[in-house]
């Protein structure tokens, strides 16, 4: 089983982590996932940028790239 808990209060996080560490000898595995938050923020920022680019294309202030040309570059 797996559970994900988002804790914004650093003091509360430290207390919960201390408590959970006492269960390690019973097989509890603790995985801190700060990278998920940064990945999530990166994804949200990329989506925001994409929406802004679409708006600029619709307004005619930015030229769209042909999908075939984009795939050929890869």
PyMOL Python script that loads the backbone (N, CA, C, O; Angstrom):
from pymol import cmd

cmd.read_pdbstr("""\
ATOM      1  N   UNK A   1       0.830  -1.180   0.000  1.00  0.00           N
ATOM      2  CA  UNK A   1       0.000   0.000   0.000  1.00  0.00           C
ATOM      3  C   UNK A   1       0.875   1.245   0.000  1.00  0.00           C
ATOM      4  O   UNK A   1       2.028   1.224   0.431  1.00  0.00           O
ATOM      5  N   UNK A   2       0.307   2.296  -0.483  1.00  0.00           N
ATOM      6  CA  UNK A   2       1.041   3.551  -0.575  1.00  0.00           C
ATOM      7  C   UNK A   2       0.109   4.704  -0.236  1.00  0.00           C
ATOM      8  O   UNK A   2      -1.079   4.669  -0.556  1.00  0.00           O
ATOM      9  N   UNK A   3       0.659   5.726   0.414  1.00  0.00           N
ATOM     10  CA  UNK A   3      -0.117   6.914   0.732  1.00  0.00           C
ATOM     11  C   UNK A   3       0.770   8.134   0.477  1.00  0.00           C
ATOM     12  O   UNK A   3       1.971   8.110   0.750  1.00  0.00           O
ATOM     13  N   UNK A   4       0.171   9.183  -0.040  1.00  0.00           N
ATOM     14  CA  UNK A   4       0.882  10.434  -0.277  1.00  0.00           C
ATOM     15  C   UNK A   4       0.235  11.509   0.574  1.00  0.00           C
ATOM     16  O   UNK A   4      -0.983  11.690   0.545  1.00  0.00           O
ATOM     17  N   UNK A   5       1.057  12.222   1.335  1.00  0.00           N
ATOM     18  CA  UNK A   5       0.560  13.283   2.203  1.00  0.00           C
ATOM     19  C   UNK A   5       1.307  14.564   1.860  1.00  0.00           C
ATOM     20  O   UNK A   5       2.538  14.588   1.878  1.00  0.00           O
ATOM     21  N   UNK A   6       0.578  15.622   1.550  1.00  0.00           N
ATOM     22  CA  UNK A   6       1.189  16.924   1.312  1.00  0.00           C
ATOM     23  C   UNK A   6       1.095  17.740   2.588  1.00  0.00           C
ATOM     24  O   UNK A   6       0.002  18.012   3.083  1.00  0.00           O
ATOM     25  N   UNK A   7       2.256  18.131   3.122  1.00  0.00           N
ATOM     26  CA  UNK A   7       2.305  18.879   4.372  1.00  0.00           C
ATOM     27  C   UNK A   7       3.015  20.194   4.104  1.00  0.00           C
ATOM     28  O   UNK A   7       4.206  20.209   3.790  1.00  0.00           O
ATOM     29  N   UNK A   8       2.295  21.288   4.224  1.00  0.00           N
ATOM     30  CA  UNK A   8       2.888  22.591   3.924  1.00  0.00           C
ATOM     31  C   UNK A   8       3.610  23.199   5.122  1.00  0.00           C
ATOM     32  O   UNK A   8       4.480  24.050   4.946  1.00  0.00           O
ATOM     33  N   UNK A   9       3.266  22.779   6.332  1.00  0.00           N
ATOM     34  CA  UNK A   9       3.879  23.301   7.550  1.00  0.00           C
ATOM     35  C   UNK A   9       5.133  22.484   7.862  1.00  0.00           C
ATOM     36  O   UNK A   9       5.045  21.284   8.121  1.00  0.00           O
ATOM     37  N   UNK A  10       6.296  23.133   7.836  1.00  0.00           N
ATOM     38  CA  UNK A  10       7.550  22.411   8.011  1.00  0.00           C
ATOM     39  C   UNK A  10       7.691  21.801   9.403  1.00  0.00           C
ATOM     40  O   UNK A  10       8.230  20.703   9.543  1.00  0.00           O
ATOM     41  N   UNK A  11       7.216  22.495  10.426  1.00  0.00           N
ATOM     42  CA  UNK A  11       7.298  21.956  11.789  1.00  0.00           C
ATOM     43  C   UNK A  11       6.423  20.712  11.934  1.00  0.00           C
ATOM     44  O   UNK A  11       6.833  19.727  12.548  1.00  0.00           O
ATOM     45  N   UNK A  12       5.237  20.760  11.375  1.00  0.00           N
ATOM     46  CA  UNK A  12       4.353  19.595  11.414  1.00  0.00           C
ATOM     47  C   UNK A  12       4.972  18.446  10.630  1.00  0.00           C
ATOM     48  O   UNK A  12       4.897  17.292  11.053  1.00  0.00           O
ATOM     49  N   UNK A  13       5.581  18.753   9.495  1.00  0.00           N
ATOM     50  CA  UNK A  13       6.246  17.727   8.687  1.00  0.00           C
ATOM     51  C   UNK A  13       7.322  17.023   9.501  1.00  0.00           C
ATOM     52  O   UNK A  13       7.411  15.795   9.483  1.00  0.00           O
ATOM     53  N   UNK A  14       8.142  17.793  10.216  1.00  0.00           N
ATOM     54  CA  UNK A  14       9.211  17.197  11.022  1.00  0.00           C
ATOM     55  C   UNK A  14       8.645  16.279  12.103  1.00  0.00           C
ATOM     56  O   UNK A  14       9.196  15.207  12.352  1.00  0.00           O
ATOM     57  N   UNK A  15       7.551  16.687  12.745  1.00  0.00           N
ATOM     58  CA  UNK A  15       6.932  15.859  13.788  1.00  0.00           C
ATOM     59  C   UNK A  15       6.377  14.562  13.214  1.00  0.00           C
ATOM     60  O   UNK A  15       6.566  13.491  13.791  1.00  0.00           O
ATOM     61  N   UNK A  16       5.697  14.661  12.084  1.00  0.00           N
ATOM     62  CA  UNK A  16       5.113  13.465  11.457  1.00  0.00           C
ATOM     63  C   UNK A  16       6.215  12.530  10.986  1.00  0.00           C
ATOM     64  O   UNK A  16       6.111  11.314  11.146  1.00  0.00           O
ATOM     65  N   UNK A  17       7.261  13.088  10.410  1.00  0.00           N
ATOM     66  CA  UNK A  17       8.378  12.273   9.937  1.00  0.00           C
ATOM     67  C   UNK A  17       9.046  11.556  11.104  1.00  0.00           C
ATOM     68  O   UNK A  17       9.383  10.378  10.990  1.00  0.00           O
ATOM     69  N   UNK A  18       9.242  12.249  12.225  1.00  0.00           N
ATOM     70  CA  UNK A  18       9.825  11.634  13.421  1.00  0.00           C
ATOM     71  C   UNK A  18       8.961  10.458  13.877  1.00  0.00           C
ATOM     72  O   UNK A  18       9.472   9.383  14.191  1.00  0.00           O
ATOM     73  N   UNK A  19       7.639  10.679  13.908  1.00  0.00           N
ATOM     74  CA  UNK A  19       6.713   9.630  14.329  1.00  0.00           C
ATOM     75  C   UNK A  19       6.778   8.427  13.380  1.00  0.00           C
ATOM     76  O   UNK A  19       6.850   7.283  13.830  1.00  0.00           O
ATOM     77  N   UNK A  20       6.754   8.683  12.086  1.00  0.00           N
ATOM     78  CA  UNK A  20       6.770   7.593  11.120  1.00  0.00           C
ATOM     79  C   UNK A  20       8.085   6.822  11.144  1.00  0.00           C
ATOM     80  O   UNK A  20       8.100   5.615  10.905  1.00  0.00           O
ATOM     81  N   UNK A  21       9.181   7.506  11.428  1.00  0.00           N
ATOM     82  CA  UNK A  21      10.478   6.829  11.508  1.00  0.00           C
ATOM     83  C   UNK A  21      10.491   5.749  12.581  1.00  0.00           C
ATOM     84  O   UNK A  21      11.264   4.795  12.488  1.00  0.00           O
ATOM     85  N   UNK A  22       9.652   5.887  13.591  1.00  0.00           N
ATOM     86  CA  UNK A  22       9.610   4.867  14.643  1.00  0.00           C
ATOM     87  C   UNK A  22       9.030   3.545  14.131  1.00  0.00           C
ATOM     88  O   UNK A  22       9.156   2.522  14.804  1.00  0.00           O
ATOM     89  N   UNK A  23       8.411   3.549  12.976  1.00  0.00           N
ATOM     90  CA  UNK A  23       7.838   2.326  12.399  1.00  0.00           C
ATOM     91  C   UNK A  23       8.747   1.678  11.352  1.00  0.00           C
ATOM     92  O   UNK A  23       8.371   0.674  10.748  1.00  0.00           O
ATOM     93  N   UNK A  24       9.915   2.229  11.134  1.00  0.00           N
ATOM     94  CA  UNK A  24      10.811   1.669  10.112  1.00  0.00           C
ATOM     95  C   UNK A  24      11.193   0.223  10.403  1.00  0.00           C
ATOM     96  O   UNK A  24      11.292  -0.591   9.484  1.00  0.00           O
ATOM     97  N   UNK A  25      11.407  -0.100  11.678  1.00  0.00           N
ATOM     98  CA  UNK A  25      11.806  -1.472  12.014  1.00  0.00           C
ATOM     99  C   UNK A  25      10.668  -2.470  11.801  1.00  0.00           C
ATOM    100  O   UNK A  25      10.888  -3.679  11.871  1.00  0.00           O
ATOM    101  N   UNK A  26       9.463  -1.980  11.544  1.00  0.00           N
ATOM    102  CA  UNK A  26       8.321  -2.854  11.259  1.00  0.00           C
ATOM    103  C   UNK A  26       8.041  -2.927   9.756  1.00  0.00           C
ATOM    104  O   UNK A  26       7.017  -3.467   9.339  1.00  0.00           O
ATOM    105  N   UNK A  27       8.947  -2.384   8.952  1.00  0.00           N
ATOM    106  CA  UNK A  27       8.820  -2.500   7.509  1.00  0.00           C
ATOM    107  C   UNK A  27       8.318  -1.259   6.792  1.00  0.00           C
ATOM    108  O   UNK A  27       8.104  -1.285   5.580  1.00  0.00           O
ATOM    109  N   UNK A  28       8.128  -0.174   7.528  1.00  0.00           N
ATOM    110  CA  UNK A  28       7.670   1.060   6.886  1.00  0.00           C
ATOM    111  C   UNK A  28       8.806   1.675   6.083  1.00  0.00           C
ATOM    112  O   UNK A  28       9.916   1.838   6.590  1.00  0.00           O
ATOM    113  N   UNK A  29       8.531   2.011   4.847  1.00  0.00           N
ATOM    114  CA  UNK A  29       9.511   2.687   3.990  1.00  0.00           C
ATOM    115  C   UNK A  29       9.024   4.116   3.773  1.00  0.00           C
ATOM    116  O   UNK A  29       7.879   4.341   3.379  1.00  0.00           O
ATOM    117  N   UNK A  30       9.895   5.065   4.032  1.00  0.00           N
ATOM    118  CA  UNK A  30       9.559   6.480   3.860  1.00  0.00           C
ATOM    119  C   UNK A  30      10.314   7.009   2.654  1.00  0.00           C
ATOM    120  O   UNK A  30      11.542   6.939   2.594  1.00  0.00           O
ATOM    121  N   UNK A  31       9.567   7.539   1.692  1.00  0.00           N
ATOM    122  CA  UNK A  31      10.158   8.089   0.484  1.00  0.00           C
ATOM    123  C   UNK A  31       9.744   9.548   0.397  1.00  0.00           C
ATOM    124  O   UNK A  31       8.570   9.856   0.189  1.00  0.00           O
ATOM    125  N   UNK A  32      10.718  10.453   0.558  1.00  0.00           N
ATOM    126  CA  UNK A  32      10.415  11.869   0.413  1.00  0.00           C
ATOM    127  C   UNK A  32      10.389  12.186  -1.081  1.00  0.00           C
ATOM    128  O   UNK A  32      11.261  11.753  -1.834  1.00  0.00           O
ATOM    129  N   UNK A  33       9.396  12.934  -1.490  1.00  0.00           N
ATOM    130  CA  UNK A  33       9.222  13.166  -2.928  1.00  0.00           C
ATOM    131  C   UNK A  33       9.128  14.650  -3.252  1.00  0.00           C
ATOM    132  O   UNK A  33       8.150  15.096  -3.850  1.00  0.00           O
ATOM    133  N   UNK A  34      10.130  15.406  -2.864  1.00  0.00           N
ATOM    134  CA  UNK A  34      10.162  16.827  -3.179  1.00  0.00           C
ATOM    135  C   UNK A  34      10.233  17.039  -4.686  1.00  0.00           C
ATOM    136  O   UNK A  34       9.737  18.045  -5.194  1.00  0.00           O
ATOM    137  N   UNK A  35      10.849  16.093  -5.411  1.00  0.00           N
ATOM    138  CA  UNK A  35      10.963  16.244  -6.859  1.00  0.00           C
ATOM    139  C   UNK A  35       9.597  16.220  -7.533  1.00  0.00           C
ATOM    140  O   UNK A  35       9.433  16.801  -8.606  1.00  0.00           O
ATOM    141  N   UNK A  36       8.625  15.569  -6.933  1.00  0.00           N
ATOM    142  CA  UNK A  36       7.285  15.547  -7.509  1.00  0.00           C
ATOM    143  C   UNK A  36       6.709  16.955  -7.542  1.00  0.00           C
ATOM    144  O   UNK A  36       6.098  17.366  -8.528  1.00  0.00           O
ATOM    145  N   UNK A  37       6.912  17.686  -6.457  1.00  0.00           N
ATOM    146  CA  UNK A  37       6.413  19.050  -6.411  1.00  0.00           C
ATOM    147  C   UNK A  37       7.063  19.909  -7.480  1.00  0.00           C
ATOM    148  O   UNK A  37       6.389  20.691  -8.149  1.00  0.00           O
ATOM    149  N   UNK A  38       8.389  19.763  -7.646  1.00  0.00           N
ATOM    150  CA  UNK A  38       9.056  20.574  -8.650  1.00  0.00           C
ATOM    151  C   UNK A  38       8.637  20.141 -10.052  1.00  0.00           C
ATOM    152  O   UNK A  38       8.497  20.979 -10.944  1.00  0.00           O
ATOM    153  N   UNK A  39       8.436  18.832 -10.252  1.00  0.00           N
ATOM    154  CA  UNK A  39       7.961  18.353 -11.544  1.00  0.00           C
ATOM    155  C   UNK A  39       6.554  18.870 -11.819  1.00  0.00           C
ATOM    156  O   UNK A  39       6.237  19.273 -12.938  1.00  0.00           O
ATOM    157  N   UNK A  40       5.727  18.854 -10.800  1.00  0.00           N
ATOM    158  CA  UNK A  40       4.366  19.353 -10.940  1.00  0.00           C
ATOM    159  C   UNK A  40       4.384  20.827 -11.309  1.00  0.00           C
ATOM    160  O   UNK A  40       3.654  21.262 -12.199  1.00  0.00           O
ATOM    161  N   UNK A  41       5.224  21.598 -10.619  1.00  0.00           N
ATOM    162  CA  UNK A  41       5.335  23.019 -10.933  1.00  0.00           C
ATOM    163  C   UNK A  41       5.858  23.246 -12.342  1.00  0.00           C
ATOM    164  O   UNK A  41       5.413  24.160 -13.036  1.00  0.00           O
ATOM    165  N   UNK A  42       6.798  22.418 -12.762  1.00  0.00           N
ATOM    166  CA  UNK A  42       7.350  22.535 -14.107  1.00  0.00           C
ATOM    167  C   UNK A  42       6.276  22.232 -15.155  1.00  0.00           C
ATOM    168  O   UNK A  42       6.177  22.928 -16.165  1.00  0.00           O
ATOM    169  N   UNK A  43       5.479  21.201 -14.914  1.00  0.00           N
ATOM    170  CA  UNK A  43       4.399  20.846 -15.837  1.00  0.00           C
ATOM    171  C   UNK A  43       3.381  21.978 -15.921  1.00  0.00           C
ATOM    172  O   UNK A  43       2.949  22.355 -17.010  1.00  0.00           O
ATOM    173  N   UNK A  44       3.004  22.515 -14.766  1.00  0.00           N
ATOM    174  CA  UNK A  44       2.041  23.624 -14.755  1.00  0.00           C
ATOM    175  C   UNK A  44       2.586  24.844 -15.482  1.00  0.00           C
ATOM    176  O   UNK A  44       1.853  25.516 -16.207  1.00  0.00           O
ATOM    177  N   UNK A  45       3.872  25.135 -15.290  1.00  0.00           N
ATOM    178  CA  UNK A  45       4.482  26.272 -15.975  1.00  0.00           C
ATOM    179  C   UNK A  45       4.517  26.038 -17.481  1.00  0.00           C
ATOM    180  O   UNK A  45       4.261  26.959 -18.257  1.00  0.00           O
ATOM    181  N   UNK A  46       4.831  24.815 -17.898  1.00  0.00           N
ATOM    182  CA  UNK A  46       4.845  24.495 -19.329  1.00  0.00           C
ATOM    183  C   UNK A  46       3.453  24.625 -19.936  1.00  0.00           C
ATOM    184  O   UNK A  46       3.305  25.119 -21.054  1.00  0.00           O
ATOM    185  N   UNK A  47       2.432  24.183 -19.203  1.00  0.00           N
ATOM    186  CA  UNK A  47       1.061  24.321 -19.695  1.00  0.00           C
ATOM    187  C   UNK A  47       0.673  25.792 -19.819  1.00  0.00           C
ATOM    188  O   UNK A  47       0.026  26.192 -20.787  1.00  0.00           O
ATOM    189  N   UNK A  48       1.071  26.586 -18.838  1.00  0.00           N
ATOM    190  CA  UNK A  48       0.786  28.015 -18.875  1.00  0.00           C
ATOM    191  C   UNK A  48       1.456  28.666 -20.082  1.00  0.00           C
ATOM    192  O   UNK A  48       0.846  29.480 -20.776  1.00  0.00           O
ATOM    193  N   UNK A  49       2.702  28.307 -20.325  1.00  0.00           N
ATOM    194  CA  UNK A  49       3.429  28.835 -21.474  1.00  0.00           C
ATOM    195  C   UNK A  49       2.751  28.423 -22.774  1.00  0.00           C
ATOM    196  O   UNK A  49       2.635  29.231 -23.696  1.00  0.00           O
ATOM    197  N   UNK A  50       2.306  27.181 -22.856  1.00  0.00           N
ATOM    198  CA  UNK A  50       1.640  26.692 -24.064  1.00  0.00           C
ATOM    199  C   UNK A  50       0.341  27.448 -24.332  1.00  0.00           C
ATOM    200  O   UNK A  50       0.045  27.802 -25.474  1.00  0.00           O
ATOM    201  N   UNK A  51      -0.427  27.691 -23.277  1.00  0.00           N
ATOM    202  CA  UNK A  51      -1.679  28.439 -23.432  1.00  0.00           C
ATOM    203  C   UNK A  51      -1.390  29.854 -23.928  1.00  0.00           C
ATOM    204  O   UNK A  51      -2.091  30.365 -24.801  1.00  0.00           O
ATOM    205  N   UNK A  52      -0.359  30.483 -23.371  1.00  0.00           N
ATOM    206  CA  UNK A  52       0.014  31.833 -23.804  1.00  0.00           C
ATOM    207  C   UNK A  52       0.436  31.830 -25.273  1.00  0.00           C
ATOM    208  O   UNK A  52       0.086  32.746 -26.017  1.00  0.00           O
ATOM    209  N   UNK A  53       1.183  30.812 -25.696  1.00  0.00           N
ATOM    210  CA  UNK A  53       1.605  30.715 -27.092  1.00  0.00           C
ATOM    211  C   UNK A  53       0.404  30.527 -28.013  1.00  0.00           C
ATOM    212  O   UNK A  53       0.359  31.106 -29.097  1.00  0.00           O
ATOM    213  N   UNK A  54      -0.567  29.723 -27.591  1.00  0.00           N
ATOM    214  CA  UNK A  54      -1.776  29.526 -28.398  1.00  0.00           C
ATOM    215  C   UNK A  54      -2.529  30.840 -28.553  1.00  0.00           C
ATOM    216  O   UNK A  54      -3.020  31.155 -29.637  1.00  0.00           O
ATOM    217  N   UNK A  55      -2.619  31.602 -27.478  1.00  0.00           N
ATOM    218  CA  UNK A  55      -3.282  32.908 -27.551  1.00  0.00           C
ATOM    219  C   UNK A  55      -2.571  33.820 -28.541  1.00  0.00           C
ATOM    220  O   UNK A  55      -3.221  34.503 -29.333  1.00  0.00           O
ATOM    221  N   UNK A  56      -1.237  33.836 -28.503  1.00  0.00           N
ATOM    222  CA  UNK A  56      -0.463  34.677 -29.418  1.00  0.00           C
ATOM    223  C   UNK A  56      -0.657  34.234 -30.873  1.00  0.00           C
ATOM    224  O   UNK A  56      -0.726  35.069 -31.775  1.00  0.00           O
ATOM    225  N   UNK A  57      -0.744  32.924 -31.095  1.00  0.00           N
ATOM    226  CA  UNK A  57      -0.967  32.408 -32.448  1.00  0.00           C
ATOM    227  C   UNK A  57      -2.333  32.838 -32.954  1.00  0.00           C
ATOM    228  O   UNK A  57      -2.465  33.266 -34.100  1.00  0.00           O
ATOM    229  N   UNK A  58      -3.356  32.726 -32.102  1.00  0.00           N
ATOM    230  CA  UNK A  58      -4.710  33.130 -32.495  1.00  0.00           C
ATOM    231  C   UNK A  58      -4.776  34.626 -32.790  1.00  0.00           C
ATOM    232  O   UNK A  58      -5.529  35.053 -33.665  1.00  0.00           O
ATOM    233  N   UNK A  59      -3.991  35.423 -32.062  1.00  0.00           N
ATOM    234  CA  UNK A  59      -3.968  36.867 -32.279  1.00  0.00           C
ATOM    235  C   UNK A  59      -3.125  37.252 -33.487  1.00  0.00           C
ATOM    236  O   UNK A  59      -3.142  38.404 -33.920  1.00  0.00           O
ATOM    237  N   UNK A  60      -2.384  36.282 -34.034  1.00  0.00           N
ATOM    238  CA  UNK A  60      -1.544  36.551 -35.192  1.00  0.00           C
ATOM    239  C   UNK A  60      -0.194  37.156 -34.831  1.00  0.00           C
ATOM    240  O   UNK A  60       0.529  37.630 -35.707  1.00  0.00           O
ATOM    241  N   UNK A  61       0.145  37.143 -33.561  1.00  0.00           N
ATOM    242  CA  UNK A  61       1.412  37.732 -33.125  1.00  0.00           C
ATOM    243  C   UNK A  61       2.535  36.709 -33.056  1.00  0.00           C
ATOM    244  O   UNK A  61       3.683  37.065 -32.787  1.00  0.00           O
ATOM    245  N   UNK A  62       2.217  35.440 -33.296  1.00  0.00           N
ATOM    246  CA  UNK A  62       3.207  34.370 -33.294  1.00  0.00           C
ATOM    247  C   UNK A  62       2.827  33.387 -34.385  1.00  0.00           C
ATOM    248  O   UNK A  62       1.651  33.080 -34.584  1.00  0.00           O
ATOM    249  N   UNK A  63       3.839  32.898 -35.089  1.00  0.00           N
ATOM    250  CA  UNK A  63       3.575  31.969 -36.188  1.00  0.00           C
ATOM    251  C   UNK A  63       3.626  30.530 -35.667  1.00  0.00           C
ATOM    252  O   UNK A  63       4.559  30.152 -34.959  1.00  0.00           O
ATOM    253  N   UNK A  64       2.628  29.745 -36.019  1.00  0.00           N
ATOM    254  CA  UNK A  64       2.559  28.348 -35.597  1.00  0.00           C
ATOM    255  C   UNK A  64       3.581  27.520 -36.367  1.00  0.00           C
ATOM    256  O   UNK A  64       3.916  27.836 -37.509  1.00  0.00           O
ATOM    257  N   UNK A  65       4.070  26.464 -35.734  1.00  0.00           N
ATOM    258  CA  UNK A  65       5.018  25.550 -36.363  1.00  0.00           C
ATOM    259  C   UNK A  65       4.241  24.346 -36.880  1.00  0.00           C
ATOM    260  O   UNK A  65       3.397  23.794 -36.175  1.00  0.00           O
ATOM    261  N   UNK A  66       4.525  23.949 -38.096  1.00  0.00           N
ATOM    262  CA  UNK A  66       3.902  22.775 -38.691  1.00  0.00           C
ATOM    263  C   UNK A  66       4.301  21.539 -37.881  1.00  0.00           C
ATOM    264  O   UNK A  66       5.480  21.353 -37.579  1.00  0.00           O
ATOM    265  N   UNK A  67       3.336  20.702 -37.532  1.00  0.00           N
ATOM    266  CA  UNK A  67       3.601  19.516 -36.717  1.00  0.00           C
ATOM    267  C   UNK A  67       4.598  18.584 -37.388  1.00  0.00           C
ATOM    268  O   UNK A  67       5.448  18.004 -36.712  1.00  0.00           O
ATOM    269  N   UNK A  68       4.511  18.432 -38.689  1.00  0.00           N
ATOM    270  CA  UNK A  68       5.446  17.559 -39.414  1.00  0.00           C
ATOM    271  C   UNK A  68       6.874  18.101 -39.284  1.00  0.00           C
ATOM    272  O   UNK A  68       7.808  17.327 -39.075  1.00  0.00           O
ATOM    273  N   UNK A  69       7.052  19.414 -39.404  1.00  0.00           N
ATOM    274  CA  UNK A  69       8.381  20.016 -39.260  1.00  0.00           C
ATOM    275  C   UNK A  69       8.921  19.802 -37.850  1.00  0.00           C
ATOM    276  O   UNK A  69      10.108  19.537 -37.662  1.00  0.00           O
ATOM    277  N   UNK A  70       8.050  19.920 -36.878  1.00  0.00           N
ATOM    278  CA  UNK A  70       8.444  19.715 -35.487  1.00  0.00           C
ATOM    279  C   UNK A  70       8.914  18.276 -35.267  1.00  0.00           C
ATOM    280  O   UNK A  70       9.947  18.045 -34.640  1.00  0.00           O
ATOM    281  N   UNK A  71       8.154  17.318 -35.783  1.00  0.00           N
ATOM    282  CA  UNK A  71       8.528  15.908 -35.630  1.00  0.00           C
ATOM    283  C   UNK A  71       9.799  15.583 -36.392  1.00  0.00           C
ATOM    284  O   UNK A  71      10.597  14.767 -35.930  1.00  0.00           O
ATOM    285  N   UNK A  72      10.009  16.205 -37.555  1.00  0.00           N
ATOM    286  CA  UNK A  72      11.224  15.971 -38.325  1.00  0.00           C
ATOM    287  C   UNK A  72      12.468  16.457 -37.563  1.00  0.00           C
ATOM    288  O   UNK A  72      13.551  15.892 -37.715  1.00  0.00           O
ATOM    289  N   UNK A  73      12.307  17.496 -36.754  1.00  0.00           N
ATOM    290  CA  UNK A  73      13.440  18.005 -35.964  1.00  0.00           C
ATOM    291  C   UNK A  73      13.856  17.016 -34.888  1.00  0.00           C
ATOM    292  O   UNK A  73      15.021  16.977 -34.494  1.00  0.00           O
ATOM    293  N   UNK A  74      12.908  16.218 -34.411  1.00  0.00           N
ATOM    294  CA  UNK A  74      13.221  15.245 -33.374  1.00  0.00           C
ATOM    295  C   UNK A  74      14.014  14.098 -33.961  1.00  0.00           C
ATOM    296  O   UNK A  74      14.377  13.167 -33.242  1.00  0.00           O
TER     297      UNK A  74
END
""", "prot")
cmd.dss("prot")
cmd.show_as("cartoon", "prot")
cmd.util.cbc("prot")
cmd.orient("prot")
